[in-house]
Amino acid sequence: MARSTGTHRRGPRLTTRRADLTTGVVAVGLGVIAGSSIITTSSMWGTPGGTATSLGTVAAMVGTYLCLVLLLFISRVPWLEREMGHDRMVVWHRTVAPLALALIFIHVALTGWGFAQAAQVNVGAEIVRLVTTYPWMMPAAVAFGLMMLLGLASYRRVRSRMKYETWWASHLYFYLAVVLAFGHQIEGGIVLTQHPLIRIGWVALYVAVFGTILVSRFAIPVVSSLRHDLRVWQVVPEGHDMVSIYLTGRNLERINARGGQFFQWRFLTRTWWWQAHPYSLSAGPTNEWLRITVKDLGDQSHALATSLHRGTRVIAEGPYGVFTAERRHSDRVVAIAAGVGITPIRAMLDDLNSTTDVTVLVRANGVDSVPLRRELEELAARSGWRVWYLAGSRDDHPLTAEYLSGLAPHLAHSDVYVCGPEAFTDAVLRAARDAGVAEWHLHHESFAL
């Protein structure tokens, strides 16, 4: 029988309040930074080049503050993701990142222009002079170049042509860029050199952000993995270029994972030890083993599917995400997946008891290609749940409110869990809303930023 987690459900109001509190703290910090920058540089207004330099300083302070906030978001700090929810973090990242980079660009342009006006020289020549003669300007110039290149690499058209491994590795340079800019801020920043308290607060902010990242992303995962001695136990072919990887260790229940959550997995082989990839659990965790199911989609996933050996040590960062059974608000669940998106749903189903009314809809090219199909059908048979396969032409299975309600008559009064490609997820969420599903009954998460 499927395992029960009891009746505890974390309501939307508590989660929303904490997320709003976090947003409020970030907003207050933003206001302090912007306000102090404007007040400090207001005496420059009206002087030759002063207005441009003043606005450039404000842009620098606000842009760098947003970069630090962005670092917390892209670093997947567990406690922050629990409070904010991963999808909210994704929205923040996609909103804040271009704004932060735009402000940094504006800072360079306006500051160069302002100094050139004051010296009555060419802007390009003045920027070269600043970079080559002012303290810590050369590292800051390198930081600027890295940020602009990473911003370009994050545009969807560019990113779609890059391997995940390349894109992931390139974003590590964002940490370097923020660090390289620090000396210039402390030694040459107008606001920080004139206000000792703001300077101390700025240094403390840097220490807090990077300290949190080092502890959450590196220290805790390494210590946890050593404590639990997490290793590959079995690699089981699932067909259609997929394998399930079973991991074993000590006292795995103390990891406190839930079905539907994911980890950043780092397999300590000579080739892949330096990369971490997000994979969801594909079965409810037990004290004996954890399981992920991987489709051969890229360099590392191909290696995992073909050459991973028993006994390989693993470092796991997480668990992340709130795509869990305890987040539901009713005793009816409609789970809708496409392709390998069935894996977190399969794991989440283990945490539902047999009295829950469950309908599972799976989009696939063919019934035989559905991942973990046998397990889904066995769960459904034991618990009296329904499984529908939306196989074949998409025209035969339109993702509309009417069609989905026909397969799941209680859709409007159910908790709806969705996992799959972005276009699929967006279409299902639109249909669910059209069918009358309340926003707090919709559960969906993206692994990538």
N, C-alpha and C positions, 0 to 999 in steps of 0.2 A: 504493500500500500504506500502511496505517496506520503512523505513525511509532513507533519504539521508543525507550524511555527506558533500555534496558539492564536489568540485573538488580538494581540497588540498590533495596532496600526498607527503609524506616525501621521498625524493630521497635517493638512496643507497649511493651516494657519501658523503653526509653530515654525515650520520650515520657512514660510514666507516672511515671518517676522525676523528671523535670524538673517535671512538673505537681505532683507531691507536694512537691518542694522549694519551689516557689513557694507552695503552700498552707501549708507549714511556716513560711516567712518571714512570711507574713501573720498566722499564728496566734501566732508569737512576739511580733510587734508588738502584737497585740491583748492578749496577756497582760501585756506591759510597761505599756501604757496603763491597763488595768483595775487592775492591781496597784498602780501608783503612785497612782492616783486614790483607791483604797480606803484605802491607808496614810495619804495626806495628809489625808484628811477624817475619819479615824476618831476624832480628838479631839473632833469635833462631836457624836458620838453621845450621846444622853441629855440634851443641852441643848434648851431650847425651840426647836422647829423644826429642830434640828440634824440629826437622822436623815434627815428628808425632804430637806434641802438637800444632805447628803452623798450620798444615793442619786441625787439629781438631777444632781450634779456627775459622778458615775461614768457615768450615762447619757449626759451631754453629751459626755464625752471618748470613750467607746466609740462612740457614735452618729456623731460627727464623723469619727473614724478610719475607720469603715465607709463613710462618705460619700466619703472620699478614695479608698479602695479601689474603691468603686463607680465613681468617675469614671474610673479606669484601665480598668475593664471596659467601660463604655459608650463609651469613646473609641477602642476598636479599635486599640490600639497593636500594630503588626505583630509585633514580637518576642514580645510576651506571648501573642498569639493563636497563634503558631507553637508555643509551648511548652505552652499549656493546651488548645488546640483550641477552635474557636468554640462548639461545643455545650456544652462544659464551662463556658465563659464565660457562656453564656446561663443555665445552671442557677445559677451563682454570682450573676448579676445578679438573677434572680427570687427568690433566697433572701435575699440581702443587702439589697436595696432596701427591702422592707417592714420588715425588722428595724431598719435604720438610721433610717428615718422614725419608727417606733414609739418608739425610744429618744430621738430629738429631742423628740417630743411629751411623753414621760414627763419629760424634763429640764425643760421649761417648766412642766408641771403641778406637779411635786414642788418645784421651786425657788420657784415662786410660793407654794405652800402653806407651805413651810418659813419663808420670810421673813415671811409673814402671821402664822404662829404666834408667831414671835419678837417681832413688833411688836404682836401681839394686835389685828390689824385684819382687814377683809374681804379675801379672796384676790383678787378682781377689782380692788379698789382698789389693793392692793399691787403687782399686776402692772403696772397703769397707771403707778404711781409709779416702778417700776424702769425701765420703758421710756422714760419721759420725763426721768428725772434721772440715770441711770447712764451712764457713757461708752460709746459705741458700741452702745448698746442699741437705738436706733431702726433702724440698718441690720440688726441681728440680728433684730429683729421682722419686717422685710421679708423677710429670708432664710427665717424660719420660715414665713411665709405662702406664699411661693413653693414651698417644699418640700411643704407640705401640699396645695397645689393640684396640683402635679405628681404627687404620690402618688395623688390622686383620679383624675387624667387617665389614669393607667396601669392602672387596673382594667379588666379585659377588656371589661366591658359598656360602659364609657364610651369606651374606646379604639376599640371596634368602630364607634362612631358618628362618629369623627373621620377626616378625610382624613389620609393618611400625611404629607403636607406640613405640615399643622397640628400633628400630634403631634410630628413631628421638630423643627419650629421651637420648639415649647414647651419641649422638653427642653434647649435651649440655656440656658434660664434656671436650670437646676440648677447650671451652672458659676458663674453670677452669685450664686446663693444661698450657695454654699460660700465664695466670696470675701467677700461681705458679712458673713458670720459671723466672719471672721478677727479683726477688730479687737476685738470683744467677748471673744473667747477669750484674746487676748494681754493685754488691759488689765484684764479683769474675772474671768478664770478662776482659781479658787482654786489649782488644781494648777500652772498655768503661771506664776502670779505668785510662788509660794513656792519653786519649784525652777528655778533658772537653766538647768541642764543639760537638763531636760525641755523647757523653753521653747525652747532652741536647737534641740533635736531636732524639736520640733513645727514650728518655722519651716522647718527643713531639709526636713521631710516635705512641707510645702506647696510649697516651691520645687521639690522633686524631681518631685512629681506634675504640677504645672502646667508645669514645664519639659519633662517627657517628652511631655505632650500637645501643647504648642506645636511641639516639634520633629517629633514623629511624625505629627501630624494636619495641620500647616500647612506648616512649613518644608520638610520632605522632599518632600511631594507637589508643592508649587509648584516647587521647584528641579528635581525629576525631570521634571515636565511641560514646563518650559521647556527643559531639556536635550534631551528627546526630541521637542520640538515636536509634541506630540500634538494631532491635529486630526481632525475628521470627514472621511472620504473619500467614502463612499457610504452612502445610505439605501435599502435594498432591501426592498420589500414582500414579505412571506411569506404573506399571506392570513390570514383570520380575525382581523383587527385586530392583526396582528403585523408588525413590521419588524425587519430585521437592520441594525445600524449598524456599518459598517467604519471603523476608525480607523487612521490611518497616522502615521508619524513617523520619527525617526532612531534607529538602533541599538536597536530594540525588544527584542532578545534580552537586553539588559542589565537589563531590568525583572525578569527571572527569574520570569516567571509560568508556571504550569502549568495544563493543562486541568482544569477543575473548580473553580478558584479564582474569587473575585469581587473586584471593586473597588468603592469608593465613587466614583461618577462625578459630576463637577461640570461641566456644560456652560455655557460662559461666554457665555450670551445675556443680553440686558437683563432678561429675566424670571426666569431660573432660575439665575443665577450664584451665588446665595447658598445654594442647596440642593445637597446631595449625596445620591444614591440608590444603593442596592446592586443591581448587576446582575452576574451571572456571565458569564464568557466562554462563548460558545456554539460555539466552534471552538478547536482547539489553537492557541496563539499562534505566530506566525512573526516573522521579522525585518522583514517588510514591513507586516504589519497585525495588528490585534486585532479581534475581533468580539464584539458582544453582540446578543442578540435580545430585543426588548421587546414586551410585550403591553399594549394600551391598557386600563389599569386605573384610572388616576387623572389628576390635573391634569398632572403632569410627563410621565408616560408617554404621555398623549394628545398633548402638545406634541411629544415626540420622534417619535411616529408620524406626525405630520401637518405639522410646520413646521420641522424641523431642517435646516439648510443645510450644504452642503459648505464646508469651510474653518473651521467653528466650532472655536475652541480648546477643549481639554478638560483639566481637571485630574483625575488619577486617584489615589486613595488606596488603597494596597495593594501587592501582592496579599494577600488574606486567605484563610484557610481551609485545611483539610487534606483536602479532598474530592478527592484526587488518586490517580492510578494508582500512584505510588510508595509509597503507604501499604498496598497490598495485601500479603497474605501467602501467596497461592497462585497457581497458574496458571489458576484458574477464577474467572470473574467473572459475577455476576448483577446486572444494573443494572435498577432498577425505578423508574419515573417516572410522574407524573401531570401532565397539562397542560404548562405552561411549565417545570415541573421537569425536563423532558428536556434543557434547554439545558446545564447543567453536566455532565450525563452525556454528551451529545453531544461536548463538548469533551474530557472525560476519555478517551473512546474513542480519540481521536487519539494518545494516549500509550501505547496497548497495541499490542504486535506481533501479527502474524497467528497466531502459535502459541498465543496465549492463548485458552482456551475461554470464549466470551462468549455469554450469553443476555440479551437486552434485552426487558423487559416494559413496555409503555406503556399506561396507563389513559387513555381519552379517550371523549368522547361519541360520536364516530364516527371511522372510519379517516381520512377526508378532513380531519379537523380536527387531526390530530397535527402539532405543530410540527416542522419540519425532517425530515419523513418521507422525502423523496427522498434526503437525505444519509444518513440511517440505513440505508436499504435498499442504497445503493451501498456503504457501508462493510461491511455484512454480506455482500454478494455477493462483494466482493474478498477478504474474510478468512475466509469460511466460518462466520460467526457467525449466530445465530438471533435473529429479532425477532418478538415476539408482541404483537398489539394487543388489549387488553382493552376492546373497544368495546361500547357499548350499555348494557344494564341492569346494575346492580351485582350483582343477584341471579344473573346469568349468570356472573359472575367474582368469586366470594367471595375475600376476602383472607385465606385460611386456609393453614396449613402444607401440608395435603393438596393443595389446588388449585395452589399455587405450585410445590410439588415435582413435580407432574405436568407442568408446563411446563418446569421446570428440574430434571431428575432429580438433578443433583449439587449441589443447593442447600445441603445440610448441610455440604459440604466446599468451599464457594465463599466468596469475598469478596463481600458484598452491599452495593451502593451504592443508596441510596434518596433521592429528592428529590421533594417535592410538598407539598401542604397538610398542616398539622399532623396532622389526624385520619387522613389517608391514610398518612402516614409512621409514625405510632404503630401503626396496624393492621398494616402490612407488617413492622415490627420485631417485633411480638408473634408474627406468623406465622413469621418467620425463626427466632426463638428457640425456638418450639415445634418447628420442624423440626430443631433441633439445631445451628444456626449458633453458633459461639463468639462471645462478645461482642466480642473484638478483630478479628473479621472483619466487623463491621457498621460501615458508613460512612454518616453522614448529618449534614447541617448545616442550620441555619436562618440566613437572612440577617438577620432582625429580632430585637431584644431584647424 
